[in-house]
């Protein structure tokens, strides 16, 4: 038999490493709660992880097997478990963060010293972080050029799903692991650290149940969500995706983060949607002289725009892979350094969603309630923190890491450094989002704002979008429980420009 180590791939379908192991032998699946990884976790993400593991366990049980659950150091647990099961090999899929690569190197060394074969597979992204480079052989730092090569690359088809006969029987697992003395047979790992099927509660891992609704988990939920999105909403994605009050985005980020759906399966589904889009375009008369559907607008362009979101995910993965220090350091160095203001009271008001800027506060409250935030609003609140409050992007990144169910180190770090004008392919420092204009443009009827900021529900949209222009008396009469703006956007914009000019070694007066 072989032991498959699940990490960010909580699924049986389109799982490259699992399929490779099942092709050779019967497989037992295991998940290890690693304390070094848990040290960077949060209440929200632990709850979401446990929900994903419960769905994965159900998949194993449906096939007559079960999921092994362990807690401890993988370099100790995995050799002991492989020995207890008399496994020929331990198999896993690669992860690309610095922490994961250090962990995997330690596990490889431990398995080698124990005389146990090991094997790692490429699975998490369509194209490995090393496979798309500039003509000079360097990793890309500009997305547009990366996308051109990414979209031209052939992709592998989804990996086959193991059958019930490919998995180790649940009773056999239990009989092998549980001895009369309460210890793993020959493994030396106590039974309270390795169990068949048992999942801990958050409290067992040192976490609390979150107040936020973390959403559905598992492969079935992922497929249902993706199918619903690709059946209709995707064809207007490029026109609709920036409006947070509309059901125009896929909401697939958490499913992809935990690997509850394979990226090859997801991409194949978008290719099927692309074919449907081309058929739509041809049916609408949108074809060129050769009968090929035009791709410069309409449903074809909309599907391609969604495919670009998968490419962005892989672009930031390769940035992190080649620059692991970006988790805590600016990707782009400024000559003099950035003199962040970092006012603790302003940062606290931003976290609470009490800045007096309605679209910002709506986003921060959605984050608190749903462990999720619409992508356009993520950009708005990030710009507000870094360019209006002049606060270091790391405050925002840490808060998102704590609150987002779909937190992904590469994507979130890339997004925050983009907003702060410190990252790869970042927004120029002089492009500063106006939160009032953003709210008026992308939430014109204030539907999104009213959903998450109940203090403003009785007001007209024009009054909400003009909140910064009202007098204190007008605000008190209109919505006495909602705060006045904590900063003046126009003033802070000028301060931000001066701050970045100084960081660049320039005279802010010029």
C-alpha positions, 0 to 999 in steps of 0.5 A: 500500500501507499500513504497519501499525505493531503495538504492543500488538496482536500479532494479525491478527484483530479488529484495528481499525487493521489491518482499516481499512488492509486495507479500502483497500489491501494492508498490510505489518505492522511492529514497531519495537523502541523503545529508549525502551520497552525501557528499561522492559522486563524479561527476562521481558517481552522473552521473552514479547514475542518469543514473541508476535511469533513467533506473529504472524509465523507468521500473516503467513507463513501468508498469504504475507506476512511481518512487518517488524522494525525497531529504533530510534526510531519517529519516524525508522524509520517515515517512512524505512520508509514512504518505502522501501515507497512506502506511502500511509499509516502506521496504528496503534492507540492506546495510552493510557499517558503514554509511548505518547502522547508517542511517538505524538505525535512519530511523527505530527509526523515523518510529517506533516513527511515528507508521509506520511498517518497514522491512529490507531484505538481498539482496545485497550479496548471503551470509550475512556478519555474515553467514560465519565464522571460526570454532571458530566463528570469521569472516574470514580474509583469503580469501581462507578459506572463499571461501571454505565455500562460494562455498559450501553454497546453494544460494537462487533463484532470487526473482520474478519480480513485475507485473504491478498490484503489483505497485501503478498507476502513476496517483494515486501517483501524485494525492495523493501527489500534493495538490492545495497548493503545499504541500504534502497531510498531509506529511509536506514535500515541493513538491520541495523535493519530486516529481513523476518521476522528476530526478535532474540534477547533478548541482541540487545536487551540482555536475558537469557533468564529462568528463569521459564516465561512460558507460551504466546503468540499468538492460537491459544493465546489462543483455546484458553485462552479457549474452555476457560475459557468452556466450563465453569470460568466458570460457577463463577467467582464461587465459585471464583476466589479459590482459587489451587489450583483451575483457576478463572481464565481466565489471559487476562491476558498474552494481553490485555496483548500484544493477542494476542486482541482485546477485542471478540472476548473480550467477544463470547465472554463474551456467548455464555457468558452466553447459555449461563449463562441457558439453564443457569439456565432449565433449573435452574428459575431464571427469573422469572415472565416467563421471564427467567433470574435474574441474582442467582446461579449461572452468570449471576452467575458470567459477569457477575463475569468480565465485570467483570474486563474492566471493571476493566481499562478502569477502570484504563486511564482512571485512568492516561489521566487521571492519568499521574503515578500511575505514580510518585505516589500517586493519593490524597494524605495530608495529612502523607505516609506514613512508610514503614518500607522495611527493605531486608532485609525487602523482600529476604525478601519478594522471595525468598519467605522471610517465614515466612508460607506463603501470601505465600511461595508467591505470591512463588515462583510469580511467580519460577517462572511469571512469574505470580501468582494474583489473590487471592494478588497482593492478599495479598502486596501487603497484606503488603508495604505493611501488614505490612512497611510498605514503599512500594508502589513497591517492589512495583510495580517488582518485579512489573514486573520479574517478571510476564509480564502486567505492565500499567502501568494494572492493576498500578499500580491494584492496588498503589495499591489495596492501599496505600490510596493509589489510586482506589477503594482499600481503606480503610487500616484494612482489613489482610489477615491473611496466616494467615487468608487462607491458611486461608480460600483454601487450606484444604488448603495445596495451593497452598502446598505446590506452591510451598514444598517445605519444607512439603510433608510437613506437615499443613495445620493446622500450615502455617496455624499456623506463626506460632504454633509455637515455634522448636523446633517449627518446627525439628522440622517444617520446618528449612529454612523460615524463622520469620516475619520480623515479628509480624502483630499488632504490625505491624498496629497500627504500620500503623494508626498510620502511616496515622493520622499521614499523615492528620494524626490522633493515632494514640493516638485 
